[in-house]
Amino acid sequence: LLVAEKTGADKNQRFVQDFKTLADVLIQEVIKHDVGCEFPELRDHIGGEESNEFSNGLGETVVVQVCATQGDTAALLCRVLENNRAAAELLA
């Protein structure tokens, strides 16, 4: 659940397989969030290398993002991590 294979347009065509990690995506989203808070006029124009969508073992696609509160972010990550609350809270 912490690593996902990139497919389609997200995949780098130079590689047979291309992966992203939840840590990479979470760091990217924290930076986007913090820059967006500092420069609100840029918030909707900040991109990142990785898609912020992850699929869990239940087939549910979750859009990883920094939420309004640490608890909300932990709850979102809990969905990615199939209800592993301890790991989700540490990451949040």
Phi and psi in radians as a Rosetta constraint file:
Dihedral C 1 N 2 CA 2 C 2 CIRCULARHARMONIC -1.545 0.35
Dihedral N 2 CA 2 C 2 N 3 CIRCULARHARMONIC -0.180 0.35
Dihedral C 2 N 3 CA 3 C 3 CIRCULARHARMONIC -2.268 0.35
Dihedral N 3 CA 3 C 3 N 4 CIRCULARHARMONIC 2.386 0.35
Dihedral C 3 N 4 CA 4 C 4 CIRCULARHARMONIC -2.289 0.35
Dihedral N 4 CA 4 C 4 N 5 CIRCULARHARMONIC 2.466 0.35
Dihedral C 4 N 5 CA 5 C 5 CIRCULARHARMONIC -1.424 0.35
Dihedral N 5 CA 5 C 5 N 6 CIRCULARHARMONIC 2.325 0.35
Dihedral C 5 N 6 CA 6 C 6 CIRCULARHARMONIC -1.393 0.35
Dihedral N 6 CA 6 C 6 N 7 CIRCULARHARMONIC 2.501 0.35
Dihedral C 6 N 7 CA 7 C 7 CIRCULARHARMONIC -2.366 0.35
Dihedral N 7 CA 7 C 7 N 8 CIRCULARHARMONIC 2.942 0.35
Dihedral C 7 N 8 CA 8 C 8 CIRCULARHARMONIC 1.012 0.35
Dihedral N 8 CA 8 C 8 N 9 CIRCULARHARMONIC -2.393 0.35
Dihedral C 8 N 9 CA 9 C 9 CIRCULARHARMONIC -1.151 0.35
Dihedral N 9 CA 9 C 9 N 10 CIRCULARHARMONIC -0.396 0.35
Dihedral C 9 N 10 CA 10 C 10 CIRCULARHARMONIC -1.298 0.35
Dihedral N 10 CA 10 C 10 N 11 CIRCULARHARMONIC -0.422 0.35
Dihedral C 10 N 11 CA 11 C 11 CIRCULARHARMONIC -1.368 0.35
Dihedral N 11 CA 11 C 11 N 12 CIRCULARHARMONIC 2.384 0.35
Dihedral C 11 N 12 CA 12 C 12 CIRCULARHARMONIC -1.344 0.35
Dihedral N 12 CA 12 C 12 N 13 CIRCULARHARMONIC 2.054 0.35
Dihedral C 12 N 13 CA 13 C 13 CIRCULARHARMONIC -1.202 0.35
Dihedral N 13 CA 13 C 13 N 14 CIRCULARHARMONIC -0.207 0.35
Dihedral C 13 N 14 CA 14 C 14 CIRCULARHARMONIC -1.255 0.35
Dihedral N 14 CA 14 C 14 N 15 CIRCULARHARMONIC -0.296 0.35
Dihedral C 14 N 15 CA 15 C 15 CIRCULARHARMONIC -1.958 0.35
Dihedral N 15 CA 15 C 15 N 16 CIRCULARHARMONIC 2.567 0.35
Dihedral C 15 N 16 CA 16 C 16 CIRCULARHARMONIC -1.148 0.35
Dihedral N 16 CA 16 C 16 N 17 CIRCULARHARMONIC -0.747 0.35
Dihedral C 16 N 17 CA 17 C 17 CIRCULARHARMONIC -2.291 0.35
Dihedral N 17 CA 17 C 17 N 18 CIRCULARHARMONIC 2.569 0.35
Dihedral C 17 N 18 CA 18 C 18 CIRCULARHARMONIC -2.404 0.35
Dihedral N 18 CA 18 C 18 N 19 CIRCULARHARMONIC 2.334 0.35
Dihedral C 18 N 19 CA 19 C 19 CIRCULARHARMONIC -2.200 0.35
Dihedral N 19 CA 19 C 19 N 20 CIRCULARHARMONIC 2.746 0.35
Dihedral C 19 N 20 CA 20 C 20 CIRCULARHARMONIC -2.270 0.35
Dihedral N 20 CA 20 C 20 N 21 CIRCULARHARMONIC 2.698 0.35
Dihedral C 20 N 21 CA 21 C 21 CIRCULARHARMONIC -1.979 0.35
Dihedral N 21 CA 21 C 21 N 22 CIRCULARHARMONIC 2.715 0.35
Dihedral C 21 N 22 CA 22 C 22 CIRCULARHARMONIC -1.070 0.35
Dihedral N 22 CA 22 C 22 N 23 CIRCULARHARMONIC -0.628 0.35
Dihedral C 22 N 23 CA 23 C 23 CIRCULARHARMONIC -1.095 0.35
Dihedral N 23 CA 23 C 23 N 24 CIRCULARHARMONIC -0.780 0.35
Dihedral C 23 N 24 CA 24 C 24 CIRCULARHARMONIC -1.016 0.35
Dihedral N 24 CA 24 C 24 N 25 CIRCULARHARMONIC -0.825 0.35
Dihedral C 24 N 25 CA 25 C 25 CIRCULARHARMONIC -1.152 0.35
Dihedral N 25 CA 25 C 25 N 26 CIRCULARHARMONIC -0.724 0.35
Dihedral C 25 N 26 CA 26 C 26 CIRCULARHARMONIC -1.142 0.35
Dihedral N 26 CA 26 C 26 N 27 CIRCULARHARMONIC -0.726 0.35
Dihedral C 26 N 27 CA 27 C 27 CIRCULARHARMONIC -1.094 0.35
Dihedral N 27 CA 27 C 27 N 28 CIRCULARHARMONIC -0.773 0.35
Dihedral C 27 N 28 CA 28 C 28 CIRCULARHARMONIC -1.010 0.35
Dihedral N 28 CA 28 C 28 N 29 CIRCULARHARMONIC -0.770 0.35
Dihedral C 28 N 29 CA 29 C 29 CIRCULARHARMONIC -1.222 0.35
Dihedral N 29 CA 29 C 29 N 30 CIRCULARHARMONIC -0.588 0.35
Dihedral C 29 N 30 CA 30 C 30 CIRCULARHARMONIC -1.131 0.35
Dihedral N 30 CA 30 C 30 N 31 CIRCULARHARMONIC -0.767 0.35
Dihedral C 30 N 31 CA 31 C 31 CIRCULARHARMONIC -1.114 0.35
Dihedral N 31 CA 31 C 31 N 32 CIRCULARHARMONIC -0.783 0.35
Dihedral C 31 N 32 CA 32 C 32 CIRCULARHARMONIC -1.040 0.35
Dihedral N 32 CA 32 C 32 N 33 CIRCULARHARMONIC -0.749 0.35
Dihedral C 32 N 33 CA 33 C 33 CIRCULARHARMONIC -1.085 0.35
Dihedral N 33 CA 33 C 33 N 34 CIRCULARHARMONIC -0.854 0.35
Dihedral C 33 N 34 CA 34 C 34 CIRCULARHARMONIC -1.157 0.35
Dihedral N 34 CA 34 C 34 N 35 CIRCULARHARMONIC -0.738 0.35
Dihedral C 34 N 35 CA 35 C 35 CIRCULARHARMONIC -1.132 0.35
Dihedral N 35 CA 35 C 35 N 36 CIRCULARHARMONIC -0.692 0.35
Dihedral C 35 N 36 CA 36 C 36 CIRCULARHARMONIC -1.112 0.35
Dihedral N 36 CA 36 C 36 N 37 CIRCULARHARMONIC -0.588 0.35
Dihedral C 36 N 37 CA 37 C 37 CIRCULARHARMONIC -1.241 0.35
Dihedral N 37 CA 37 C 37 N 38 CIRCULARHARMONIC -0.678 0.35
Dihedral C 37 N 38 CA 38 C 38 CIRCULARHARMONIC -1.271 0.35
Dihedral N 38 CA 38 C 38 N 39 CIRCULARHARMONIC -0.615 0.35
Dihedral C 38 N 39 CA 39 C 39 CIRCULARHARMONIC -2.277 0.35
Dihedral N 39 CA 39 C 39 N 40 CIRCULARHARMONIC 1.341 0.35
Dihedral C 39 N 40 CA 40 C 40 CIRCULARHARMONIC -0.969 0.35
Dihedral N 40 CA 40 C 40 N 41 CIRCULARHARMONIC -0.525 0.35
Dihedral C 40 N 41 CA 41 C 41 CIRCULARHARMONIC -1.189 0.35
Dihedral N 41 CA 41 C 41 N 42 CIRCULARHARMONIC -0.298 0.35
Dihedral C 41 N 42 CA 42 C 42 CIRCULARHARMONIC -1.698 0.35
Dihedral N 42 CA 42 C 42 N 43 CIRCULARHARMONIC -0.174 0.35
Dihedral C 42 N 43 CA 43 C 43 CIRCULARHARMONIC -0.812 0.35
Dihedral N 43 CA 43 C 43 N 44 CIRCULARHARMONIC -0.777 0.35
Dihedral C 43 N 44 CA 44 C 44 CIRCULARHARMONIC -1.461 0.35
Dihedral N 44 CA 44 C 44 N 45 CIRCULARHARMONIC 0.039 0.35
Dihedral C 44 N 45 CA 45 C 45 CIRCULARHARMONIC -2.066 0.35
Dihedral N 45 CA 45 C 45 N 46 CIRCULARHARMONIC 0.187 0.35
Dihedral C 45 N 46 CA 46 C 46 CIRCULARHARMONIC -1.659 0.35
Dihedral N 46 CA 46 C 46 N 47 CIRCULARHARMONIC 2.145 0.35
Dihedral C 46 N 47 CA 47 C 47 CIRCULARHARMONIC -1.961 0.35
Dihedral N 47 CA 47 C 47 N 48 CIRCULARHARMONIC 3.131 0.35
Dihedral C 47 N 48 CA 48 C 48 CIRCULARHARMONIC -2.608 0.35
Dihedral N 48 CA 48 C 48 N 49 CIRCULARHARMONIC 2.927 0.35
Dihedral C 48 N 49 CA 49 C 49 CIRCULARHARMONIC -1.214 0.35
Dihedral N 49 CA 49 C 49 N 50 CIRCULARHARMONIC -0.686 0.35
Dihedral C 49 N 50 CA 50 C 50 CIRCULARHARMONIC -1.708 0.35
Dihedral N 50 CA 50 C 50 N 51 CIRCULARHARMONIC 2.557 0.35
Dihedral C 50 N 51 CA 51 C 51 CIRCULARHARMONIC -1.199 0.35
Dihedral N 51 CA 51 C 51 N 52 CIRCULARHARMONIC 2.443 0.35
Dihedral C 51 N 52 CA 52 C 52 CIRCULARHARMONIC -1.640 0.35
Dihedral N 52 CA 52 C 52 N 53 CIRCULARHARMONIC 0.343 0.35
Dihedral C 52 N 53 CA 53 C 53 CIRCULARHARMONIC -1.705 0.35
Dihedral N 53 CA 53 C 53 N 54 CIRCULARHARMONIC 2.324 0.35
Dihedral C 53 N 54 CA 54 C 54 CIRCULARHARMONIC -2.229 0.35
Dihedral N 54 CA 54 C 54 N 55 CIRCULARHARMONIC 2.541 0.35
Dihedral C 54 N 55 CA 55 C 55 CIRCULARHARMONIC -1.881 0.35
Dihedral N 55 CA 55 C 55 N 56 CIRCULARHARMONIC 2.390 0.35
Dihedral C 55 N 56 CA 56 C 56 CIRCULARHARMONIC -1.661 0.35
Dihedral N 56 CA 56 C 56 N 57 CIRCULARHARMONIC 3.126 0.35
Dihedral C 56 N 57 CA 57 C 57 CIRCULARHARMONIC -1.144 0.35
Dihedral N 57 CA 57 C 57 N 58 CIRCULARHARMONIC -0.226 0.35
Dihedral C 57 N 58 CA 58 C 58 CIRCULARHARMONIC -1.590 0.35
Dihedral N 58 CA 58 C 58 N 59 CIRCULARHARMONIC 0.017 0.35
Dihedral C 58 N 59 CA 59 C 59 CIRCULARHARMONIC 1.446 0.35
Dihedral N 59 CA 59 C 59 N 60 CIRCULARHARMONIC 0.103 0.35
Dihedral C 59 N 60 CA 60 C 60 CIRCULARHARMONIC -1.462 0.35
Dihedral N 60 CA 60 C 60 N 61 CIRCULARHARMONIC 2.325 0.35
Dihedral C 60 N 61 CA 61 C 61 CIRCULARHARMONIC -1.652 0.35
Dihedral N 61 CA 61 C 61 N 62 CIRCULARHARMONIC 2.242 0.35
Dihedral C 61 N 62 CA 62 C 62 CIRCULARHARMONIC -2.091 0.35
Dihedral N 62 CA 62 C 62 N 63 CIRCULARHARMONIC 2.275 0.35
Dihedral C 62 N 63 CA 63 C 63 CIRCULARHARMONIC -1.557 0.35
Dihedral N 63 CA 63 C 63 N 64 CIRCULARHARMONIC 1.952 0.35
Dihedral C 63 N 64 CA 64 C 64 CIRCULARHARMONIC -1.360 0.35
Dihedral N 64 CA 64 C 64 N 65 CIRCULARHARMONIC 2.255 0.35
Dihedral C 64 N 65 CA 65 C 65 CIRCULARHARMONIC -2.754 0.35
Dihedral N 65 CA 65 C 65 N 66 CIRCULARHARMONIC 2.847 0.35
Dihedral C 65 N 66 CA 66 C 66 CIRCULARHARMONIC -1.467 0.35
Dihedral N 66 CA 66 C 66 N 67 CIRCULARHARMONIC 2.172 0.35
Dihedral C 66 N 67 CA 67 C 67 CIRCULARHARMONIC -1.623 0.35
Dihedral N 67 CA 67 C 67 N 68 CIRCULARHARMONIC -3.138 0.35
Dihedral C 67 N 68 CA 68 C 68 CIRCULARHARMONIC -1.085 0.35
Dihedral N 68 CA 68 C 68 N 69 CIRCULARHARMONIC -0.593 0.35
Dihedral C 68 N 69 CA 69 C 69 CIRCULARHARMONIC -2.258 0.35
Dihedral N 69 CA 69 C 69 N 70 CIRCULARHARMONIC 2.794 0.35
Dihedral C 69 N 70 CA 70 C 70 CIRCULARHARMONIC -1.070 0.35
Dihedral N 70 CA 70 C 70 N 71 CIRCULARHARMONIC -0.661 0.35
Dihedral C 70 N 71 CA 71 C 71 CIRCULARHARMONIC -1.114 0.35
Dihedral N 71 CA 71 C 71 N 72 CIRCULARHARMONIC -0.708 0.35
Dihedral C 71 N 72 CA 72 C 72 CIRCULARHARMONIC -1.148 0.35
Dihedral N 72 CA 72 C 72 N 73 CIRCULARHARMONIC -0.705 0.35
Dihedral C 72 N 73 CA 73 C 73 CIRCULARHARMONIC -1.125 0.35
Dihedral N 73 CA 73 C 73 N 74 CIRCULARHARMONIC -0.723 0.35
Dihedral C 73 N 74 CA 74 C 74 CIRCULARHARMONIC -1.088 0.35
Dihedral N 74 CA 74 C 74 N 75 CIRCULARHARMONIC -0.716 0.35
Dihedral C 74 N 75 CA 75 C 75 CIRCULARHARMONIC -1.104 0.35
Dihedral N 75 CA 75 C 75 N 76 CIRCULARHARMONIC -0.711 0.35
Dihedral C 75 N 76 CA 76 C 76 CIRCULARHARMONIC -1.129 0.35
Dihedral N 76 CA 76 C 76 N 77 CIRCULARHARMONIC -0.805 0.35
Dihedral C 76 N 77 CA 77 C 77 CIRCULARHARMONIC -1.136 0.35
Dihedral N 77 CA 77 C 77 N 78 CIRCULARHARMONIC -0.528 0.35
Dihedral C 77 N 78 CA 78 C 78 CIRCULARHARMONIC -1.057 0.35
Dihedral N 78 CA 78 C 78 N 79 CIRCULARHARMONIC -0.614 0.35
Dihedral C 78 N 79 CA 79 C 79 CIRCULARHARMONIC -1.168 0.35
Dihedral N 79 CA 79 C 79 N 80 CIRCULARHARMONIC -0.706 0.35
Dihedral C 79 N 80 CA 80 C 80 CIRCULARHARMONIC -1.136 0.35
Dihedral N 80 CA 80 C 80 N 81 CIRCULARHARMONIC -0.714 0.35
Dihedral C 80 N 81 CA 81 C 81 CIRCULARHARMONIC -1.606 0.35
Dihedral N 81 CA 81 C 81 N 82 CIRCULARHARMONIC 0.350 0.35
Dihedral C 81 N 82 CA 82 C 82 CIRCULARHARMONIC 0.881 0.35
Dihedral N 82 CA 82 C 82 N 83 CIRCULARHARMONIC 0.918 0.35
Dihedral C 82 N 83 CA 83 C 83 CIRCULARHARMONIC 1.205 0.35
Dihedral N 83 CA 83 C 83 N 84 CIRCULARHARMONIC 0.412 0.35
Dihedral C 83 N 84 CA 84 C 84 CIRCULARHARMONIC -1.453 0.35
Dihedral N 84 CA 84 C 84 N 85 CIRCULARHARMONIC 1.485 0.35
Dihedral C 84 N 85 CA 85 C 85 CIRCULARHARMONIC -1.072 0.35
Dihedral N 85 CA 85 C 85 N 86 CIRCULARHARMONIC -0.725 0.35
Dihedral C 85 N 86 CA 86 C 86 CIRCULARHARMONIC -1.075 0.35
Dihedral N 86 CA 86 C 86 N 87 CIRCULARHARMONIC -0.818 0.35
Dihedral C 86 N 87 CA 87 C 87 CIRCULARHARMONIC -1.149 0.35
Dihedral N 87 CA 87 C 87 N 88 CIRCULARHARMONIC -0.728 0.35
Dihedral C 87 N 88 CA 88 C 88 CIRCULARHARMONIC -1.084 0.35
Dihedral N 88 CA 88 C 88 N 89 CIRCULARHARMONIC -0.732 0.35
Dihedral C 88 N 89 CA 89 C 89 CIRCULARHARMONIC -1.184 0.35
Dihedral N 89 CA 89 C 89 N 90 CIRCULARHARMONIC -0.660 0.35
Dihedral C 89 N 90 CA 90 C 90 CIRCULARHARMONIC -1.130 0.35
Dihedral N 90 CA 90 C 90 N 91 CIRCULARHARMONIC -0.759 0.35
Dihedral C 90 N 91 CA 91 C 91 CIRCULARHARMONIC -1.163 0.35
Dihedral N 91 CA 91 C 91 N 92 CIRCULARHARMONIC -0.663 0.35
